[in-house]
Amino acid sequence: MGDVKLHPTWLEPLRSEFEAPYMQALRAFLVAEKEAGKRIFPKGGEWFRALDLTPLDSVRVVILGQDPYHGMGQAHGLCFSVQPGVAPPPSLVNIYKELASDIGMARPDHGHLEHWARQGVLLLNSVLTVEMGLAASHRDRGWERFTDAVIRLINARAEPVVFMLWGSYAQKKAAFVDSTDRGGRHLVLKAAHPSPLSAHNGFFGCRHFSRANAFLEAQGAEPIDWALPRCAEMG
């Protein structure tokens, strides 16, 4: 795809996906949308930002989202994350509330989650683009097949990974993961989605952040530093 930025650890194993007819059709769709004057978020150089920031061999935690934010200036290629200076959306506010309850993390003054991504937290949306102002406008165009391939690559790794699956959509998408509760090696944590509509039905109190770190440490891996730097401290 035109202006792909992708860490080399992903590029080679995903090469067959980029060359597949479905991805060529997806590219043609996105080009046509742009030529028709439609605004697509995030910008082209950030479609694969999650994969570029978190190399395949560095993945320790996977958090799955659905679509990018469709408001101006929000999406930048990481699920649940927004650009510096943009107010955290309601789902992210609830994630921060759970972090405060679970590990005592102070409320950040921004919604920018690159600090997690650079530590091995893959913040992956199922669909990587959206038309401005139109939620779910790029679903069923091929992105889901591509991100399924990403999850399969992670699942095939020998090193144990934590999957945080919030809501039925994420749980269905990663249903094939080789989870410890089925005798596998990856820890699959399930909870309700953190949106205001469902957070009180099982997201609050899930303690996924401390549970993830306990699992990683038990495997001899470094825990995630979930505390985010203040906005003024980010380069």
N, C-alpha and C positions, 0 to 999 in steps of 0.2 A: 504494500500500500504506500502510496506516494511518499509521505514524510514520516515513515516509521522510525521511531527511536526505541530501541529494544536492547536490553542487555544481552551480550553474546551467549550467555548460558541458556537463554530462552530461544534465541534466533534459530540455532541449528535444529533442535528437536521439534520446533514448530514450523520449519520450512515447508513441509508437505502441506500444512494447513494453509499457509499463505499462497501456495501454488494451486490449491484445490478450487474447483469451479465455484463452490459456494462463496469463497472469499473474493473471487473475481467479480461475482455478481454483487456482493456487498460493496465492493469498491465502486462499481459502476453506479450503484444506487446513491452512494454518498457524493460522488462527483456530480451526478444529476441534481441532487438536492442543492448543492452549493451553486451550481450554474443557474438554478432557478431563483437564486437570491435568498435562500433560507439560511438562517443562522444555526450552526451546529455547535453544540457544546460537548466536551471541552474543545479547545482549539486542536487542530490536527496533530501538532507535535506532542500533545499530551494524551492521545487516545490510549497509548500503552505505557503511561507513566508508572502505573503500579508495577509492571514487569521490569521497567528500566531501573527503578529504585531498589527493587528487591530481587536479586538474582535467584535463580532456581536453587542453587546449592546453599543459599542462605535462608531459605524459607523455614521459619519455626512455628509460625501461627498464620492461619488463613481466616480472614473475616470476609464473608460474602455479602455483597449488596445486590440491588436489582438494576436500577438505571442511574445514570448521572443526574445530578441536580439540573433543573432546566431553567433556573433563574440567571439573570445577567451576573457574570463575575463569580459565580459559585464554583462550578465544577472545574477540577484540574487533574482528573484521572485517578483519584483515589476514592474508594467508596467511603461515604459518611463524612469525608473531609471537605473543607472549603478553603478558599484562598485567604491569606492574611488580610485582615481588615473587614472581612465579611462575618456578620453575626452567625454563630453556630445555629443550624436549623434544629427544630424540635427533637428529632431522633438523636442527634448528637448531644443535645442538652441532657437527654435522659441517659445516654451512655456515660456522661460525666457524673450524673447523680449516682449511677451504679458504681462507678470507680471510687467515688467519695465514700460510699457505704461499704464497699468491699475492701479497699486497701487504704482508705483515708486520704486519697489524692485531693489536693486543693483544686478548686474550679479554675481551669485555664481561662485566660482572657482572650482566647481566639479559638478557631475551629480547624486549625491546620495540623494535620496528622503525619506529616513527613517524618517526624522523629520516630514514630513507630515503624514506618516503612523501611527506614534505613537500618533498623535492628532485626529485620527478618519477619515483619508482620505484613503479609501480602493483603492489601486492601483492594480486593477485586470485585468490580461490578460484573454481573452476568452479561449486561449489554453495555458497550463502551461509548456509545454516542447517543445524543438526543437532540431533537429540534427545540430551539428556544421556545419556552412557554407551553410545550406539549409533552407532558409526561408519557412515557412508554411509546413514543412515536417511532422508535427504531427497533422495537421488539420484533422477533420472528423474521429478521432480515439476514441472519447468519451469525451474529455475534454469540448467541448462546452455544452454538456448536463449537466455536473457537474457544470460548472460556471453559467449556466441558473438557476440551483437549488439555488446557492448562491444568485443570484439577486432576486429570488422569496422570499427567507427568509428576505432579507432587505426590499423588497416591502411590506411584511406582517407586519412589525413593525409599531406600533402606532406613534412613533416619526418621524417627518418629516426629510427627507434626501434630499440632493442635488445630482442629477445625472448630471455629465458633459459628454455629449455624442459628441465626436469629430469624424466626418466622418460618412458615411452611414452605415458602418459595425456596429459601436457601437449603432447607432440610431435604426437599425433593431433589434439588439440583445435585447435591453431594451425597445422595443416598448410596452410591456405589463405593464410597470410601471404605478402606479396609480398617474398620474401627476396632478398638480394644474390646468393646462389648460383644464382638463377634470373633474374638480370638486374634484380631489383627494387631497392628503396631501403632496406629494413629488414634489419638484421643479426640473423640467427637463430642462436643458440648452443644446441647440444644436448649433453646429458650424461645420465648415469644419475641416478636420484633420490638425494638425499642421505640417505635412510633408512639405518640400520645394515645392512639386508639387501642394499643395492645400491651404497652409496657407494664401496666398493673396486673396483667394476666400471666405473669411468669418471667418477665425480663428482670424486673426489680427483685433483687435477692438471689439471682442466679449465681453470683460470685465467680463468673467465668474467668475474670482476670487473675485472681489469686489461684484458682484451680489450674489455669494454664501454666502459671509459673511453677507451681508445685510439681506438675508433671514434667516440665522441662528440666527442673533441677534433679528430679529423680532419675532422669535419663542422662545426667551428667552435662546438660547444656546450660548455657547462661539464661537467667530469667530475663523477661522483657522489662525495661524501665518504662512503665506506663506514664510517669509524670512528664508533662510537656513543658518545654521551656517557655518563658513568657514571650509575648509577641516582640517586645523590644530586644530580646536576646537572640532572635532568629536572624541568620545572615541573609 
